[in-house]
Amino acid sequence: MATTPIILQLLKFYTEKIRSPQVDYSEFADYVNRYAQHHIDESPELIPYTGAGTSTLQAELENFAAEKQIAIVNQGQGKKTLYVLAYFIDRFTESYTNLSKNFSTSFPSINDIPHNVPTDILSKQNASDLLYKLMENQEYDSRTLYAVLFGNNVPALLLPSTVSVSTLIDISLKKLQDFLRKGESHEYFLKKLTNSNPGKELAIKNFFKQFVAKPEEALDSLRHSADTFYYWSQMFYFIKQDYNKVKDFTTEDVNVLQSIGVIEVAAAYYKAKAGERQQKEVAFKQLEEMMHMPPYYFTMEQVSKMKDNHGQYLLGKYSEKDLKIHLESLTSETIGSNLPEVLIFRTEDGTGYFIFKEKVMPLIVRLCNDARVVISESLTKDWYNSLSKFETLPEMKEQQAFENCLERELRVIAPILYGILHSSFLPVLAFDDQTPGKITLYRDDMLIPYSELLLLNRQEIYSDAKIKLPFWHSIPILSWIMSFIVKKSKARRDKDAKKTSSQKMIQEEKENADKKKQELDSKDLGDPQKNRKRVVRQQASEVEQVLVPANSTLNRELDSYLHEWNDRLGQKSHDNLTEDVNTLIRDYTRKILRTFKSENFTIERVDSLAQSLVDSPALMKVKNHPALKHYIELYMTKLLKNLP
């Protein structure tokens, strides 16, 4: 049966009327009956309590007893007594109001509950459990009276759910402050703290002075730093140690011990929170360090999966909500008219990326270098194929068509670069760029042509394509005759025109790689040793899908990161360093291949192996370790993917 709030209200009103928490059941039943008859017109829900509604009232009171709102005691001979919790809650709430004005009075104690009242009506909980919960999140109501248990024969403290835990802490601090201000206690405990911490006399004196003068500020300092927690715990230990020698506690002694019990929990709570906050700050610092590493741009999913130096996920040291708040602050907080520390750009498919603003310009340079090589090769090859079939493309002859062609190629080959170039922040960033050898990206408030950005010349590409043609292409009559033989049908030309040169080249590279893999796999069937290699190649292909973007290839990514970490001047020095590092990776991969199980080659395992190799003494002189690590991951994947 559901309880009716009006009955609980009548119980509370009745106890106030008789000024006692003790209510005779029969008298209350008669009172409810008379009240219901008098107010039945305005409150029809009182009908069940009129006349012979005693059974309804009894059932409802039993429900209230189960909810610990009242206690029902059988006195014998059919007589029952009700003890109403709301009366005690109101009484002790008033006590805390008086305590806030005059902290020298005693805390409400479990001894203040009459002996004939069942203590089951109270919510008994250990101080550490209850106060931790209330400090984390307290909900105020008038339905619970907590009995805060301390142990060691210290009487339980009563705390109504209408009183905030901060009020309890403030009163406890004032009681301890008053205790330690007294001359004898002040000198005695200051001396004990000083003697137990030789060499820290000044720090102890400052701590003790702050606590005695302004204990709220002392506790507030603990909220931000756990440095003084050791002094707090020592001070509490010495006070309790002295009280352990006392057999009979006075009221003041009980108040001091109860106050220590409360403040001990509060101090431990704030220490734990300070530790969590410090751990969170360290984790966010590690996160920012990871975001400063290649490839410099990250999706929200990639950011949430970042790991620390020990291979543990950073998400866990902070929550998803904390991460979103932190990223929001990095992407929104500005100083003056400057851009935020972290910027967001989107690719054409709507994917958002985070990037630190100081990494934008270097990334543009790197991506432009990568794209220039790929686009130049793909256009040269595509134009050669077209010219060999006696086809002339508009971009071969017209500069604007060439610019449009470069834009199409860039969208496919470098969507990240294309997204950054068309981001809203780039004009401001390019204008404010103060890096040495800065790149001019805008002219007359417009992005410079793609041919200038990529340093590609239409005539040079056209000449490179023509120079590869057979000699008879330069003989007019012969070339005219051959054009009728080798020309494609118009439908085939239209179909091929839908793909950019870069798309064709990437597709060809992947088809060749897949074909080679299939040939290797077909040779390994039936041989256990070769079958193990087949499994390794399969897993290496899966790792490749994670490491290599969909619009790129393994070789392209290797070349890109090679240019980042290998900054040796001179072709010979550059090649020697590359070969030394590649040899080291090959030897290392060959060594670990003998010991680890084939099914263990996962992206996490590759990351761990690459990190171990990067940290080795042989590679300590390489400056750009993040780029080198990515290179090792890719090169190791390539080696295992192409196992003979």
C-alpha positions in Angstrom: 0.0 0.0 0.0 1.3 3.5 -0.9 1.8 5.9 2.0 -0.1 9.2 2.2 2.0 12.3 2.9 -0.9 13.9 4.8 -0.6 11.2 7.6 3.1 12.0 8.1 2.2 15.7 8.2 -0.5 15.0 10.8 2.0 13.0 12.8 4.5 15.9 12.7 1.8 18.4 13.6 0.6 16.3 16.5 4.0 15.9 18.0 4.5 19.7 17.9 1.1 20.1 19.5 1.9 17.8 22.4 5.6 18.8 22.4 6.8 15.2 22.5 8.0 12.6 20.0 6.0 10.0 21.8 2.5 9.5 20.5 -0.1 7.1 21.8 -1.5 5.1 18.9 -5.1 5.1 19.9 -5.1 8.8 20.7 -3.6 9.5 17.3 -6.1 7.3 15.5 -8.9 9.2 17.2 -7.2 12.5 16.2 -7.0 11.4 12.5 -10.6 10.3 12.5 -11.8 13.6 13.9 -9.5 15.5 11.5 -10.7 13.5 8.5 -14.4 14.0 9.3 -13.8 17.8 9.7 -11.9 18.2 6.4 -13.5 15.5 4.3 -15.2 18.0 2.0 -11.9 19.8 1.0 -9.8 16.6 1.1 -11.7 13.5 -0.2 -8.5 11.4 0.1 -9.2 11.4 3.9 -12.4 9.2 3.5 -10.5 5.9 4.2 -9.5 7.3 7.7 -13.0 8.1 8.9 -15.2 5.8 11.0 -13.7 2.3 11.0 -10.6 3.3 9.1 -8.2 2.0 11.8 -7.0 -0.9 9.7 -6.1 1.5 6.8 -4.2 3.8 9.2 -2.4 0.9 10.8 -1.2 -0.5 7.5 0.1 2.9 6.5 1.8 3.5 9.8 3.6 0.1 9.3 4.8 1.3 6.0 6.2 4.5 7.6 7.9 2.3 10.2 9.5 0.3 7.4 10.8 3.6 5.9 12.2 4.5 9.3 10.0 7.6 9.6 8.4 6.3 12.8 9.0 3.5 15.3 6.1 1.4 16.7 6.6 0.0 20.2 4.1 -2.5 21.7 3.5 -1.6 25.4 1.5 -4.7 26.1 -2.3 -5.2 26.6 -2.9 -4.0 23.0 -1.3 -0.6 23.7 1.1 0.9 21.1 3.3 3.9 21.2 4.6 5.8 18.1 8.0 7.6 18.1 8.1 10.2 15.3 11.5 10.8 13.6 10.5 14.3 12.2 10.3 15.6 15.8 13.9 14.7 16.4 15.0 16.1 13.0 13.4 19.4 13.8 14.9 19.5 17.3 18.4 18.7 16.2 18.3 21.0 13.2 17.6 23.8 15.7 20.6 22.5 17.7 22.9 23.0 14.7 21.5 26.5 14.2 22.4 27.3 17.8 25.8 25.6 17.4 26.7 27.9 14.4 26.1 30.9 16.7 27.7 29.4 19.8 30.1 26.5 19.0 30.9 25.9 22.6 27.7 23.9 23.1 27.7 20.2 22.5 27.0 18.3 19.3 23.7 16.4 19.3 24.7 12.9 20.4 23.0 9.5 20.3 22.8 9.8 24.1 20.3 12.6 23.5 17.8 10.1 22.2 15.5 8.8 25.0 16.3 5.3 26.1 12.8 4.0 25.3 13.2 5.1 21.6 14.4 2.2 19.3 17.7 3.2 17.7 16.6 1.4 14.5 14.9 4.7 13.6 18.4 6.1 13.1 20.5 5.6 9.9 23.8 4.4 11.5 26.8 4.7 9.3 30.6 5.0 9.8 31.9 8.5 9.7 34.2 7.8 6.7 31.5 6.2 4.6 28.8 8.8 5.4 30.8 12.0 5.3 32.5 11.0 2.1 29.1 10.4 0.5 27.7 13.7 1.7 30.7 15.7 0.7 30.5 14.2 -2.8 26.8 14.8 -3.2 24.4 15.8 -0.5 20.6 15.8 -1.0 18.7 17.7 1.5 15.4 16.4 2.9 13.7 16.0 6.3 13.4 12.2 6.3 16.7 10.9 7.7 18.6 11.3 11.0 22.1 10.0 10.6 24.1 8.5 13.6 27.7 9.2 12.7 29.8 6.3 14.2 33.4 7.0 15.2 34.4 3.9 17.3 36.8 3.9 20.2 34.0 4.5 22.7 33.3 7.9 21.2 29.5 8.5 21.3 27.9 8.7 17.8 27.1 12.2 16.6 23.6 12.9 15.3 23.3 14.7 11.9 19.8 15.5 10.4 19.6 15.4 6.6 18.5 19.0 6.7 21.9 20.1 7.9 24.8 20.4 5.4 28.0 18.5 5.9 29.9 21.8 5.4 28.1 23.2 8.5 29.2 20.2 10.5 32.8 20.6 9.3 32.9 24.4 10.1 31.6 23.8 13.6 34.1 21.0 14.2 37.0 23.3 13.0 35.9 26.0 15.5 35.7 23.5 18.3 39.3 22.3 17.6 40.5 25.8 17.1 39.1 26.7 20.6 40.7 23.6 22.1 44.2 24.4 20.6 44.0 28.1 21.5 44.2 27.4 25.2 47.6 28.1 26.5 48.4 24.6 27.9 47.1 22.7 24.8 48.6 25.2 22.4 52.2 24.9 23.6 51.9 21.2 24.4 50.8 20.0 20.9 53.0 22.5 19.1 56.0 21.1 20.9 55.0 17.5 20.1 54.6 18.4 16.4 57.9 20.2 16.3 59.9 17.5 18.1 58.5 14.8 15.7 59.6 16.8 12.6 63.2 17.9 13.1 64.4 20.4 10.5 60.8 21.5 9.7 60.2 23.7 12.7 59.3 26.8 10.6 56.8 24.8 8.4 55.2 23.3 11.5 55.0 26.7 13.2 53.4 28.2 10.2 50.9 25.4 9.8 50.0 25.4 13.5 49.7 29.2 13.5 47.4 29.2 10.5 45.2 26.4 11.9 44.7 28.2 15.2 44.1 31.6 13.6 42.0 30.6 10.6 41.2 26.8 10.5 38.9 27.3 7.5 41.7 28.7 5.4 44.0 25.8 6.6 41.5 23.3 5.4 40.9 25.2 2.2 44.7 25.0 1.5 44.3 21.3 1.8 41.7 21.3 -0.9 44.3 22.6 -3.4 47.4 20.8 -2.2 47.9 17.7 0.0 51.3 18.9 1.2 50.1 19.7 4.8 48.1 16.5 5.2 50.9 14.8 7.1 50.8 17.6 9.7 47.1 17.3 10.0 47.2 13.5 10.6 50.1 13.9 13.1 48.2 16.5 15.1 45.1 14.4 15.3 47.2 11.3 16.3 48.8 13.2 19.2 45.5 14.5 20.4 43.8 11.1 20.3 46.9 9.5 21.9 46.5 11.8 24.9 42.8 11.0 25.2 43.4 7.3 25.1 44.8 7.7 28.6 41.6 9.2 29.9 39.0 6.8 31.3 36.0 9.0 31.8 35.3 11.6 29.1 33.9 15.0 29.9 31.4 16.7 27.6 34.3 18.8 26.2 36.4 15.7 25.6 33.6 14.1 23.6 33.2 17.2 21.5 36.9 17.3 20.8 37.0 13.7 19.8 33.9 14.0 17.6 35.4 17.1 16.0 38.6 15.2 15.2 36.6 12.3 13.8 34.8 14.7 11.4 37.9 16.7 10.4 40.0 13.6 9.8 37.5 12.4 7.2 37.3 15.8 5.6 41.1 16.1 5.4 41.4 12.6 3.9 38.6 13.5 1.4 40.3 16.7 0.3 43.7 15.0 0.2 42.2 12.3 -2.1 40.6 15.0 -4.3 43.8 16.9 -4.5 45.6 13.7 -5.5 42.9 13.0 -8.2 43.2 16.6 -9.4 47.0 16.3 -9.6 46.7 13.0 -11.4 44.3 14.6 -13.8 46.6 17.5 -14.4 49.5 15.2 -15.1 47.3 13.1 -17.5 46.2 16.2 -19.4 49.8 17.4 -19.7 50.7 14.0 -21.1 47.7 14.3 -23.5 48.9 17.6 -24.8 52.4 16.2 -25.3 50.9 13.3 -27.3 48.9 15.8 -29.4 52.2 17.7 -30.2 53.5 14.5 -31.8 52.9 13.3 -35.4 50.6 13.3 -37.2 49.6 16.4 -35.1 45.9 16.2 -36.0 43.5 13.9 -34.1 39.8 13.1 -34.1 37.9 13.0 -30.8 38.0 9.2 -30.9 41.8 9.2 -31.3 42.2 11.6 -28.5 40.1 9.5 -26.2 42.3 6.4 -26.9 45.6 8.0 -26.2 48.0 6.2 -23.8 50.7 7.3 -21.5 54.4 6.2 -21.6 53.5 3.0 -19.8 50.9 2.0 -22.3 47.9 2.8 -20.1 44.9 4.7 -21.5 44.8 8.3 -20.3 41.0 8.1 -20.3 40.5 6.6 -16.8 42.8 9.1 -15.1 40.1 11.6 -16.2 36.5 11.1 -17.3 35.0 11.7 -20.7 33.2 14.7 -19.3 36.6 16.1 -18.0 38.1 15.5 -21.4 35.4 17.3 -23.2 35.6 20.3 -20.8 39.4 20.3 -21.1 39.3 20.3 -24.9 36.6 22.9 -24.9 38.8 25.2 -22.8 41.8 24.6 -25.1 39.7 25.4 -28.2 37.8 28.4 -26.8 40.0 30.3 -24.3 41.9 33.2 -25.9 44.3 35.9 -24.8 43.3 39.2 -26.4 42.7 38.7 -30.1 44.9 35.6 -30.4 43.5 32.3 -31.6 42.9 29.5 -29.0 45.7 27.2 -28.2 44.0 24.3 -30.0 42.1 24.7 -33.3 39.5 22.5 -35.0 39.2 21.9 -38.7 37.0 19.6 -40.7 37.5 17.5 -43.9 34.9 17.3 -46.6 33.4 14.2 -45.1 32.6 16.1 -41.9 35.2 14.5 -39.7 36.6 17.0 -37.1 40.2 17.2 -36.1 42.1 18.9 -33.2 45.5 20.5 -33.8 47.7 22.8 -31.8 48.0 26.1 -33.6 51.9 26.0 -33.6 51.8 22.8 -35.5 49.5 24.0 -38.3 52.2 25.8 -40.5 54.8 23.0 -40.2 52.1 20.5 -41.0 51.1 22.4 -44.1 54.7 22.4 -45.3 55.0 18.7 -44.8 51.7 17.8 -46.4 52.5 20.1 -49.4 55.8 18.4 -49.9 54.2 15.0 -49.7 51.3 15.9 -52.0 53.6 17.6 -54.6 55.6 14.4 -55.2 52.5 12.2 -55.4 50.5 14.5 -57.6 53.4 15.2 -59.9 54.1 11.5 -60.4 50.4 10.7 -60.8 49.7 13.5 -63.3 52.8 12.7 -65.3 51.7 9.1 -65.5 48.1 10.0 -66.3 49.1 12.6 -68.9 51.5 10.1 -70.5 48.7 7.5 -70.8 46.4 10.1 -72.3 49.0 11.4 -74.8 49.9 7.8 -75.8 46.2 7.4 -76.7 46.3 10.7 -78.6 44.0 12.4 -76.0 44.5 16.0 -74.9 43.2 17.0 -71.5 42.1 20.6 -70.8 44.6 20.9 -67.9 47.5 20.3 -70.2 46.8 23.5 -72.1 44.9 25.8 -69.8 46.2 27.2 -66.5 42.8 27.5 -64.8 41.9 24.0 -65.8 45.3 22.9 -64.4 44.4 24.7 -61.1 41.0 22.9 -61.0 42.8 19.6 -61.7 45.2 20.2 -58.8 42.3 21.0 -56.5 40.6 17.7 -57.4 43.8 15.8 -56.9 44.4 17.5 -53.5 40.9 16.6 -52.3 41.7 12.9 -52.9 45.4 12.7 -52.1 45.5 15.1 -49.1 42.1 15.7 -47.5 43.7 16.9 -44.3 45.7 19.5 -46.2 42.6 20.5 -48.2 40.6 20.8 -44.9 43.2 23.0 -43.3 43.6 25.3 -46.3 39.9 25.9 -46.3 39.5 26.3 -42.5 38.2 29.5 -41.1 41.3 30.0 -38.8 44.0 29.8 -41.5 43.8 33.4 -42.7 44.3 34.7 -39.2 47.0 32.2 -38.4 48.9 32.9 -41.6 48.7 36.7 -40.9 50.0 36.3 -37.3 52.7 33.7 -38.3 56.1 34.8 -37.0 58.1 31.6 -37.7 61.4 32.0 -39.5 61.0 31.5 -43.3 57.2 31.9 -43.0 55.1 30.8 -46.0 53.0 33.3 -47.9 49.7 31.5 -48.2 47.5 34.5 -49.1 47.7 37.3 -51.7 45.1 40.0 -51.9 43.1 38.2 -49.2 42.9 35.1 -51.4 44.6 31.7 -51.1 47.5 31.5 -53.5 47.0 29.2 -56.6 47.5 25.5 -55.9 50.3 25.4 -58.5 52.3 27.9 -56.3 51.4 26.2 -53.1 52.6 22.8 -54.4 55.4 24.2 -56.5 54.0 22.4 -59.6 54.5 23.7 -63.1 52.0 22.7 -65.8 54.6 23.0 -68.6 57.2 20.8 -66.8 54.7 18.0 -66.1 53.5 18.2 -69.7 57.1 18.0 -71.0 57.9 15.1 -68.6 54.9 13.2 -70.0 55.7 13.9 -73.6 59.3 13.0 -73.3 58.3 9.4 -72.4 56.3 8.9 -75.6 57.7 6.7 -78.4 59.5 8.7 -81.2 56.7 8.1 -83.8 54.3 10.3 -81.8 56.3 13.2 -83.2 55.7 12.1 -86.8 52.4 13.8 -87.9 51.2 11.2 -90.5 52.2 8.2 -88.5 50.7 9.5 -85.3 47.5 10.4 -87.1 47.2 6.8 -88.4 48.0 5.2 -85.0 45.4 7.4 -83.2 42.6 5.5 -85.0 44.1 2.2 -83.8 44.8 2.8 -80.2 42.1 5.3 -79.2 39.7 4.2 -76.5 36.0 4.3 -76.9 34.3 7.5 -75.6 32.4 5.5 -73.0 35.6 4.1 -71.6 37.2 7.6 -71.6 34.2 9.0 -69.7 34.4 6.2 -67.1 38.1 6.8 -66.4 37.7 10.5 -66.3 35.6 10.2 -63.1 38.7 9.1 -61.2 41.6 11.5 -60.4 45.1 10.6 -61.3 45.9 10.1 -57.6 43.0 7.8 -57.1 44.2 5.7 -60.0 47.7 5.5 -58.7 46.7 4.6 -55.1 44.4 2.0 -56.4 47.1 0.5 -58.6 49.6 0.4 -55.7 47.0 -1.3 -53.4 46.0 -3.8 -56.1 49.7 -4.7 -56.7 50.2 -5.1 -52.9 47.1 -7.3 -52.6 48.2 -9.4 -55.6 51.7 -9.9 -54.1 50.1 -10.9 -50.8 47.8 -13.4 -52.5 50.7 -15.0 -54.3 52.6 -15.3 -51.0 49.6 -16.8 -49.2 48.9 -19.3 -51.9 52.5 -20.7 -51.6 52.2 -21.1 -47.8 49.2 -23.5 -47.7 50.0 -26.8 -46.1 53.3 -25.9 -44.5 53.0 -25.1 -40.8 56.0 -22.7 -40.8 54.8 -20.9 -43.9 51.2 -20.9 -42.5 52.5 -19.0 -39.5 54.0 -16.4 -41.8 50.7 -16.2 -43.6 49.0 -15.4 -40.3 51.6 -12.7 -39.5 51.1 -11.1 -42.9 47.4 -11.1 -42.3 47.8 -9.4 -39.0 50.3 -6.9 -40.5 47.7 -6.0 -43.1 45.2 -5.3 -40.3 47.7 -3.1 -38.5 48.4 -1.3 -41.8 44.7 -0.4 -42.1 45.0 1.3 -38.7 48.3 3.1 -39.4 47.7 4.2 -43.0 44.9 6.5 -43.9 42.4 5.3 -46.6 43.6 7.9 -49.1 47.3 7.0 -48.8 49.6 4.0 -49.1 52.2 2.4 -46.8 55.1 3.6 -48.9 53.8 7.2 -49.0 53.5 7.3 -45.2 57.0 5.9 -44.9 58.5 8.6 -47.1 56.5 11.3 -45.3 57.8 10.4 -41.9 61.3 9.7 -43.2 61.6 13.4 -44.3 60.6 14.4 -40.8 63.1 12.5 -38.6 66.0 12.3 -41.1 67.2 15.9 -41.4 70.8 15.1 -42.4 72.2 17.5 -44.9 73.7 15.9 -48.0 72.3 13.0 -50.0 75.0 10.6 -48.8 74.6 11.4 -45.1 70.8 11.2 -45.5 71.0 7.8 -47.3 73.5 6.4 -44.8 71.4 7.3 -41.8 68.2 5.9 -43.5 70.0 2.6 -44.2 71.4 2.3 -40.7 68.0 2.8 -39.1 66.3 0.4 -41.6 69.0 -2.2 -40.8 68.4 -1.8 -37.1 64.6 -2.2 -37.6 65.1 -5.3 -39.7 67.4 -6.9 -37.2 65.1 -6.1 -34.3 62.1 -7.4 -36.2 63.9 -10.6 -37.2 64.8 -11.1 -33.5 61.4 -10.6 -32.0 59.8 -12.7 -34.9 61.4 -15.8 -33.4 59.9 -15.4 -30.0 56.4 -13.8 -30.2 53.3 -15.6 -31.2 51.9 -14.8 -34.6 48.5 -13.9 -33.2 50.1 -11.3 -30.9 50.9 -8.8 -33.7 48.4 -6.1 -32.9 48.5 -2.3 -33.1 49.2 -2.2 -29.3 52.1 -4.7 -29.7 53.5 -2.7 -32.7 53.3 0.5 -30.6 55.2 -1.2 -27.7 57.9 -2.6 -29.9 58.4 0.7 -31.7 58.7 2.6 -28.4 61.3 0.1 -27.1 63.4 0.6 -30.2 63.1 4.4 -30.2 64.3 4.4 -26.5 67.3 2.3 -27.4 70.8 3.9 -27.1 71.4 3.4 -30.8 68.6 5.9 -31.7 69.0 8.4 -29.0 70.8 10.9 -31.3 67.8 11.1 -33.6 66.0 14.4 -32.7 62.4 13.8 -33.8 61.5 10.7 -31.8 57.7 10.9 -32.4 58.2 10.9 -36.2 60.8 8.2 -35.9 58.4 6.0 -33.8 55.7 6.3 -36.5 58.3 5.4 -39.2 59.4 2.3 -37.2 55.8 1.2 -36.8 55.2 1.5 -40.6 58.5 -0.1 -41.6 58.0 -3.0 -39.2 54.5 -3.5 -40.6 55.9 -3.4 -44.1 58.5 -6.0 -43.3 56.0 -8.4 -41.7 53.5 -7.8 -44.4 56.0 -8.8 -47.1 57.5 -11.8 -45.3 59.1 -14.2 -47.8 
